[in-house]
Amino acid sequence: PGDALHAIFDVIRTYENLSTPFEIFPGVFLPPGEYRNTRLRFNFASAQKRKLQGQIRWYFGPYWSGDAHQFETGVTYKIPPRFSISLNGNQTFARLPQGNFVARVLSSQINYTASPFLSFSNLIQYDTQSRNLGWQSRVRWILEPGNDVFFVYSQGWIQDPSGGYHFTAQDSKVSAKLQYTFRF
């Protein structure tokens, strides 16, 4: 079977309307008003059918009241047919009249499919600006197509102001959801 590398260049239009000032980054406030932007994106990705798959995205152009370059990178490793792990990074380098900033988000996702009816997903994410670390673990049980039960556990931590690997637990949540489809 063949393989593929994909490269796509496209245009992304966005619209936001802020009714109150918005703090996009500490000390950087966007004034109320309409924000229309047309950004460009270049996407390069390897075939998703591979055991090791990678992707790089570069967004550039107008961003809110200024402009920014944003880079998203990701690599996924699959052990077919049940297990996958991915590592992702997102960096935004923004230059706005209200102030410049760099924002970074790092994440990892670990998925395991026990059967066509039972799957486990874990997402771990760290935001360098807010210094928040979060973990969400989800179990999805498909009773029959259209009827699902979800169990979710979330845990958040905040990094000690001195930095390093010292984190303090901030919040824990447990939730469940039943999705049922009625057919008429």
Sequence and secondary structure as in RCSB ss.txt:
>XXXX:A:sequence
PGDALHAIFDVIRTYENLSTPFEIFPGVFLPPGEYRNTRLRFNFASAQKRKLQGQIRWYFGPYWSGDAHQFETGV
TYKIPPRFSISLNGNQTFARLPQGNFVARVLSSQINYTASPFLSFSNLIQYDTQSRNLGWQSRVRWILEPGNDVF
FVYSQGWIQDPSGGYHFTAQDSKVSAKLQYTFRF
>XXXX:A:secstr
    EEEEEEEEEEEEEESS EEEETTEEE SEEEEEEEEEEEEEE TTSSEEEEEEEEEEEETTEEEEEEEEEE
EEEETTTEEEEEEEEEEEEEETTEEEEEEEEEEEEEEEEETTEEEEEEEEEETTTTEEEEEEEEEEEEETTEEEE
EEEEEEEEE TT TT EEEEEEEEEEEEE     
